[in-house]
Amino acid sequence: MWRTLALASAFFPGLFVLCIRLLRWAAPGWSLKDRILLSGRLVSTVQATMATVSGITVVRNCKDVVHDSS
C-alpha cells in the first residue's frame, strides 16, 4: 500500500505539471490561471476514471463486496 501511495504522490502532481506545460505549448494565448484550471480538471478526470474502474473491478470480482477479503 505504501508503494501505491508513493507512486500516486508522484504521478498526479507530475501529470498536473505536464498538463500545464503542454497547454503552454498548445495554447500559448491562454493565461496561467486558465492553464492551471484546465490542468486541475484534467487530473481530476483521470483520478475519477481510475477510481471508477477500481470500484467496478472490485464489484465484479467479489461475491460479497463488504465481507470478501480476496
Buried (B, 14 or more C-beta within 10 A) or exposed (E): EEEEEEEEEEBBEEBBEEBBEEBEEEEEEBEEEEBBEBBEEBBEEBBEEEEEEEEEEEEEEEEEEEEEEE
